[in-house]
Amino acid sequence: MEYLKVKGHENFVRDTNTGAIINVAPKAPKSFSGEFQNAIKELNTLKEEMSEIKSLLKKLVKWL
């Protein structure tokens, strides 16, 4: 197969046989994906904890 660089796009090439544009950028390492998932889990945990704190503060204000 022969590829030609796509002008203005360093991560894309064109297959000369089919005319298809192909992304040749290196893929993100799997560890990055895992780190991203961990960050999302931590963020969701923080949201739950903040919601709980908010609820407790509302109860406290009503009690006072």
Helices and strands as residue ranges (DSSP letters): E 3-6, E 9-15, E 21-23, H 30-63
